[in-house]
Amino acid sequence: MATPSIYKEMSNTNPVTVIAVSNAINSWAASIPNHPYKNLSKEIDIKEIISLPTYIARVTTLYQSRRLYSTSEPYKHQNIPPLKYQDQSRIDIQSFNLPVSEIFAKNVSNYTIEGSQQVVQCPTCHGTGNTTCPQCNGKKEITCDTCGGSGKIRCNSCGGQGNHRCSVCNGTGYKEVPYTQEVFDTYKWVGDQSIPVYRKQTFYRRESCPSCNSKGYKECASCNGKGAKTCPDCSGQGRVKCSKCSATGVVTCKTCNGNKKMLHKWNIEQTESPLSEGQYIINSKLATVTKEYSSKVQQLKRKSIFSKSASKLTKEHLPPESFIETQINQLLSKSDSKNSANHKITKQKIEVEVIDNLLVNYTFKGESYSLVIAGSEMMVMASKSPIAEFEKGILQQAARELRNGNETEAYKLYKECRQIDSFDQREEVSQGIKKSFARITKYHKKGALLGVVISAIVFIPLLWHYYHNINKVLGYVKFMNDPGFFLHNHHPWAMLLFSLLFQYSAYQAGIQTMDSSEKFIKNRNTRTIVAMMATIMLAALLQATMIFLNATGFTLIFTFLVWIFTFWV
């Protein structure tokens, strides 16, 4: 990149610049409403144009820190270099020349120290390659999971009872045996004699069940009446061979994978962390002309004019001597202050960017003014200007109107000022809008309050009579009017309560309706009356809605809530 031209300020008489400035001023003036100077560049006399660039100097430093740590891995007869570093005390981690990142970004790298590798006995298995089995603790056997170590399992045939219900007597211990006997039935006349007639009838008698000997149950043949059988998995021993170690009591060492030895080595973890320190170098004249510049400077487009990287920045790496040299040296000093034995500077970069600004001094109707045209966007900024002076006049008029009680006119003027939006007068405009609107809405609230009181005086007695004596509902909810219905007595009171809540809703809606108007009524009394009428209409609409909901039965929800409250209280 070519050597940059860094200067504090410079007169700019280029005809092209003059035309660009005129166009920028005209575009700016035309974009602002509510003022008479839409073609401002034709009405002013430009006296001087000065280039006042803003510079952004940034120093980015890549810091490096290191950490020593050890690792071990199974030794598999790898080729290792001769041992040079037997222990940690012989290692100076800062003496190793490790690669440095090409970019200024967070990076963590790990490096093995050649000559630190050494073969050692595995500390876990002590060189045997095996460790005690964690499942059987070296006993080669474990408790049988099937029987829990008891050696017995429940008999599935009898469910552990040891017997079965006798199927012959169904568990009663006896059976019903039939027998036949003749019993008198009637008399039959044979000639002149009456002869008795008998018929056969079946009877039953209880006899002991021969199948179970009157016990009602029979011993389980599967478990011989014990209710349990020998566990098939452990053959009644309660223990089985350990499957994890194949009943050897040992398993392969997980640390060395059975290799008996470990390859121990020392490593360096290198962390590279970038840190950027930057500073805006703004000509004091810009802040004098307009406070707006400082608030918007970060949004402006800038272009790079200088960039240089080095392992350590020195004077020969910096831009030629200029008025920003002091700020650059301050940034370098900040970077150097963070340098330490284990937080070393490994790479630095300096960048200088510029925002081109123009200071325009001009006269308008014999009065001197200045404005700033910032950045390549040609953004016009000015604290004092004909447009700002015009806005100030409107503000003064608005303040007078507010003092004289014409808050609607004051509000209108303040809104016009907000559209003009001069930076230095924004707070005054904002406060004016709040004050004037507060006075306007004061009468809206007054009217809404009158409206809700009047509507309550009229509506509440009518609603009380309606819900107590009329209460028209649709056919499917006629049970609401049945005196036997458990909510019957609560319903009129509940509806009256919620009608009062709807009155409050009408009050709030009346205020919001009036406040949301684009144009406010000038006369205070008229404004109050309109707010009152609007609130009465809204209250009537809400109460009509309530009556409709009641007819559908929906309002039983409200009554039920009231009933629950009174029940518990």
C-alpha angles and dihedrals in degrees: 000000000000120000105276126233105234115185137159099224139342136187112249116204098158109140090220089056091050091054091046090050092050092049092048092051092049093048090048094049093045092052093058116081131213101038135096099230102084092139095043098153090063091054099049134072112224108217102175142003117200127185109227107177121196114219128206112202117192130181116194116194127192110212124197128206128178136204129193118219138158132232135186133202134176112283111240098174093273118172109257130186122247113287110262103155110044097172141011095262092070095055122093103187093195092059094068118096103224127176118272121219116257092218133054098248140116109276135168119195132177125210132185115227106236110227094031095090115110135163115239136173115271106262093208102054096020091233098309097106091226137080133198112280107258092209100056098017089232095305092113091222134074135194112280109254093205098060099018090238096303095106090226134091129194116268108251093201097063098019091241094303096110094225145057130225111260108256093204098058095020090236097306097108094230141063135215113247117196124222133175127232134173115242132184112267110170145314124272123201115228109181105313095335129091111221120192116239122211130198133196118252129185120232133181131223130188119246130177113269106252092200096063101016091243093302097114092224140063128218115261107255092201096062099017090242096303097110091224138073134204111275107254094208099056098021089235095306096110092224134078135192115279109254095196095064097022088243093299096113093230137077134197112281109256093206098059098017089234094305091117092216136071132212106228120195142165122238139190122222108204118196120193117196125181122214123188124203117187140173137192112226105202125180108243091228090068092058090046093055096044136001088204092076095069091051094052103033093100091057094055122101116250136188130217116246102168138024130166134167130198140155086252123005116234134174094276090058094055128087117273115284110290142145091278093059092096093055092048091051089051090054091050090050090054090053092048091050090064093052115110142152093278098025101058130173108242102166139008137191131192122201129183122194129181136211110201113223133177125209110207119197113193143154129233120190090341094309121116119233139171133203137177125231103201131204132334087302088069090226110184117221127175136158094194118037139133088260092050089048090051090050090049088056091052089049091053090049090048091052090051092050090050092050090049092053096254095127095158092056090044090051091051091051093047090052089053089052091051089057091051087049105189106190098228093049100047095101093049090049092048092050091047092053091050094049096046093044091049090056092047095050091046089075091042088058091046092052092044090052092051090047095052093047093049093045091048092052090051102035105038097064090045091048091047090055092044098051093042101043110016113022098160112203137171119271098258092058100042088117086080088076094048109110088216092060108107093228096045097101094041097049101077091047092047092050091048091051093051090044087060089051089051088053089058089048089053089053092053093043091050092054093046092048092054094041093052094059116118092217123036125214110254100212111077095212092049090047090052093048093048090050089050093050092045090052093049090051092048091048090052091049093049093047090049088052089051091052090050092050089048091054090056093050093243092122091065083088089065092046092050091053091051090048092052091049094050091042094056096036 
